[in-house]
Amino acid sequence: MVTAQDICRYIEEQIPCTFVEVRGEDGQHFEAVIVSELFKDLPMVAQHQAVYRALGERMRAEIHALSMQTYTPESWSERQKIN
């Protein structure tokens, strides 16, 4: 069974990230926050597609559902100031 830590590692192996947090208790449904410079100038759909590409076949075989929030380092910093 895949764990949140596994998914975090899979993402970090393929995408240069400044922050990644993945949560999920049941081994199939996960939530992720991913911060990467790679997302700069990409619309949200393209950012999410980059994460799906990083996870590859695991999205079909191991991970049933992944909800994600993607940020550039700048947008993440702004979000942190608000919270």
Secondary structure, 3 states (H helix, E strand, C coil): CCCHHHHHHHHHHHCCCCEEEEECCCCCEEEEEEECHHHCCCCHHHHHHHHHHHHCCHHHHCCCEEEEEEECHHHHHHHHHHC
